[in-house]
């Protein structure tokens, strides 16, 4: 029985997801922290968003980016604050507003995870010829743009 392209893509994505998650959580000095998929997504988003806004991200901005209710995101942020991965800081321009940033510990965790995943990606791509790498990355880029 021949697999359809959609099945091959779905299975490949699932395998890569599992491999990336396993790689990111098996770092030698990675503490045994239970992080949900949504919490992991928040860490990644805050990491990306604070590149442009190092002072921090408002909860409402984060909720909009995640397409979740602010109350849901607030609960997830509370969990990550309790795990010492995020910190809430007061907005210097508005004392009522709170901004969210990665803690030092959270930043180290994200940096180590990304470095580990980047190493894995390089290893996976090294098994392909330069032409295959270009074709794969070009195709994945188009898929990502379509999302």
N, C-alpha and C positions, 0 to 999 in steps of 0.2 A: 504494500500500500504506500503510495507516494504522499509525502507530507506537502501541504499547501504552503505557499510563501508566508501566509499569516501565521500558521502554526509554527513554522521555523522561527519567525521573528519573535513570536510570543515566548517560545521556549528559550530562545537566546537571551531575551531580556530578563526572564526569570532566573536563568543561570548566572548572568552577569550581576543581577541584583543580589543574589545569595552570596556570590563570590566577593563582591564589594563589601557587603555587610560583614561577612566573616573576616575579611582582611582588616577592616576598620576596627573591629572589636577584638582582634587577636594580637594587638600590638604588645610587645613585651612589657612595657610599663603602663599598659592600659588598666585602669582600675576596673573593678567589676561593678559597673554602673548599669542599671537597667534603664535604657532609654527607648521610648516608643518611637515608632516611625514618625509620628507627628512632632514629637520633641526633637528628633533628629532633623526634621525639615526646618523647624524653627531655628535651630543652631546654624544650619547652612544659610538660611535666609538672612539672619542677623549678621553673619559673617560677610555675606555679599553686600547687604544694604549699608553696613557701617563703613565700607570702603569709601562710599560717597558721603556718608554722614557719620563721622567718627564720634560725634557727641552722643549718638544713640538714636534709637528708633522708637517712635511713639507706638503704643499698643494698637491704636486704631490703624496705623500704617501696616503693621504686621498682620493684623486681622484681614485687612483688605488684600494684602499680597497672598495670604494663605486661603482666601475665599472662605473664611470661617467667621462665626460670630465673635465679637470682642470678648464676651464672657468665656467662651471656650478657649480662646487664645490666652486670656488672663489666667485661667486655671493651669494651662500647660506651662506658661511662664513661671507661675508660682512653683510648680514642680521642679523646674530647672533652676530656679533661685535656691530652692531647698537642697538641690544636689550640688550647689556651688558652681554651676556652669554659666549662670547669667547673674547680672546685677541690675537693680533698678536705681536710676540716678535722677535727681530732681533737675528739671529743665531750668537752666539759669535765666531764661527769658520769661518763664511762666512758672511760678512756684507751685501751682496746682497740677502742672503736667509732669508726668513721669516718663523717662526715656529708658530704654532697655539696651544693654550692651553685653557682650561676652565678658565673663570674669577672666582674670589671668589664667586660671585653671581651665576655663572653657575654651579660651583661645588656644592654649597649648594642645588641648584635646582635639580641637578642629584641625589645627595645623598638622599634628602628627597623623591624624586620620587621612587628611588630604594627601600628605606626602606618601603615605603607604599606598593609597589608591592610585596615585600618579605612577608610582613604581610598578604597580600591578598592570596598569594600562600600557606602560612602555614594554613590559615583558610580554603581554598579550600581542601587541602590535609587532614585536620583533620577529614573530613567527610568520609574518606576511612580507611579501616583496614590497618595495617602495610603491609600485603601481597598485597593488592590492590595498596597501595602507591608504593611499590617496583616494581610491574608489570607495573604500569603507567609510572613511572620515567624511568624504563629500556626501555620500548617501545619508549618513547619520545626521549631518548638518542640515540637510534638506528636511529630514523627518522632524528634527527639533524645531526648525523654523515653522513647519506646518502645525506644530502643537501650539 
